[in-house]
Amino acid sequence: MRKASLNSPEPELNAPNGGPAVIDTAYEREVARMYDEKQNDFNLLLGKDTNLVHHHFGIGDFDRSPGALRDETEIQRRLHELENAQTERLLDLLDGLGPEHRVFDGGSGRGGTAFMAHERLGCSVDGATISRYQRGFAERAARERGCADRVRFHFMNMLRTGLPTATVDAALTNEVTMYVADLRPLFAEFARIVKPGGRYVLATWAVDESGTGDEIIAAIDRHYACTMHTRGAYLRALLASGFVPYHVAQMDEDALPYWELRSRSEHSDTIEKLFIDGYDTSSIAYLMVAAERIGP
Ligand SMILES: C[S@@+](CC[C@H](N)C(=O)[O-])C[C@H]1O[C@@H](n2cnc3c(N)ncnc32)[C@H](O)[C@@H]1O
């Protein structure tokens, strides 16, 4: 495989030397197109005041007293706080990393998680996305935040990064892993690039085993063009790839309020009810996992 340094230009769409293309399959093209087209969206609106634009959901509750949070501006402000709280919870799992450490953010979206990681821990971050639009957006935001030398974004497929072995101290994915059909090749690639003793931390919505085959799961997969995996599939794929999970938190109760609040927004559509029903029927599980890369 062609090797790319994190400091060198990233591999291009059609790898010139016959190496794997960044976007190789019809599915990857579909996902890339979807994120290339998400430009003037709800996520952008939520992040407009902080310039932290996320493509993930939120963690935590909201004020449910009568009359509270009825105004659209207030709802959006609280939804953004819940998105940021979600990221802080994930970053708790990277505690102990500092400016001397390097983190890989697989599926970095418009950069929100990477910026929060850098600003909290001081680490450098390399984000990978298969959307050229997102890469450009996040690079601009890095320049605006004055951290472009420490937080870089690459047009890169996380399944085949081309990075040298044992390059990063930690890898993270924040609500991304449902965009691979099979977790094992992804975790094998992370095991390759993470230094022994390093970490991989993830946040994801997953399928509770009781929800396998459920119409709610199928409808969410269709809505987001994704493939949700079961809790067991995550843990098995981590172990099979050389990661030992040492923190597994199922956070359904913390994940549900975001959807209840979002259903009050004038921007709500059909997806809110699917997630609310999924949590109510225990078909969906919201997971945060930290795992250690073992072995040489
Ligand atoms: C739901 S968004 C999450 C973005 C970000 N982690 C966040 O929390 O805001 C999914 C992201 O995964 C990226 N993605 C999907 N498949 C990918 C792949 N094979 N390699 C790299 N990025 C991928 C998409 O381009 C998008 O940026």
The ligand as an SDF file (V2000), in Angstrom:
LIG
                    3D

 27 29  0  0  0  0  0  0  0  0999 V2000
  -22.0430   11.2990   10.9030 C   0  0  0  0  0  0  0  0  0  0  0  0
  -20.6330   12.1230   10.2490 S   0  0  0  0  0  0  0  0  0  0  0  0
  -19.6730   12.3730   11.7520 C   0  0  0  0  0  0  0  0  0  0  0  0
  -18.6840   13.4910   11.6140 C   0  0  0  0  0  0  0  0  0  0  0  0
  -17.8810   13.8430   12.8680 C   0  0  0  0  0  0  0  0  0  0  0  0
  -17.2300   12.7130   13.4400 N   0  0  0  0  0  0  0  0  0  0  0  0
  -18.7170   14.5210   13.8940 C   0  0  0  0  0  0  0  0  0  0  0  0
  -18.8450   14.0000   15.0010 O   0  0  0  0  0  0  0  0  0  0  0  0
  -19.2280   15.6120   13.6140 O   0  0  0  0  0  0  0  0  0  0  0  0
  -19.7930   10.8250    9.3880 C   0  0  0  0  0  0  0  0  0  0  0  0
  -18.4550   11.2220    8.7770 C   0  0  0  0  0  0  0  0  0  0  0  0
  -17.7890   10.0380    8.3540 O   0  0  0  0  0  0  0  0  0  0  0  0
  -17.1440   10.2880    7.1250 C   0  0  0  0  0  0  0  0  0  0  0  0
  -16.8700    8.9990    6.4860 N   0  0  0  0  0  0  0  0  0  0  0  0
  -17.7360    8.0390    6.1240 C   0  0  0  0  0  0  0  0  0  0  0  0
  -17.0710    6.9840    5.6110 N   0  0  0  0  0  0  0  0  0  0  0  0
  -15.7500    7.3030    5.6650 C   0  0  0  0  0  0  0  0  0  0  0  0
  -14.5670    6.6250    5.2920 C   0  0  0  0  0  0  0  0  0  0  0  0
  -14.6020    5.4000    4.7660 N   0  0  0  0  0  0  0  0  0  0  0  0
  -13.3770    7.2470    5.4950 N   0  0  0  0  0  0  0  0  0  0  0  0
  -13.3240    8.4910    6.0350 C   0  0  0  0  0  0  0  0  0  0  0  0
  -14.4330    9.1790    6.4100 N   0  0  0  0  0  0  0  0  0  0  0  0
  -15.6190    8.5790    6.2290 C   0  0  0  0  0  0  0  0  0  0  0  0
  -18.0790   11.2000    6.3960 C   0  0  0  0  0  0  0  0  0  0  0  0
  -17.4120   11.8690    5.3430 O   0  0  0  0  0  0  0  0  0  0  0  0
  -18.5010   12.1170    7.5690 C   0  0  0  0  0  0  0  0  0  0  0  0
  -17.5170   13.1090    7.7120 O   0  0  0  0  0  0  0  0  0  0  0  0
  1  2  1  0
  2  3  1  0
  2 10  1  0
  3  4  1  0
  4  5  1  0
  5  6  1  0
  5  7  1  0
  7  8  2  0
  7  9  1  0
 10 11  1  0
 11 12  1  0
 11 26  1  0
 12 13  1  0
 13 14  1  0
 13 24  1  0
 14 15  1  0
 14 23  1  0
 15 16  2  0
 16 17  1  0
 17 18  1  0
 17 23  2  0
 18 19  1  0
 18 20  2  0
 20 21  1  0
 21 22  2  0
 22 23  1  0
 24 25  1  0
 24 26  1  0
 26 27  1  0
M  CHG  2   2   1   9  -1
M  END
$$$$
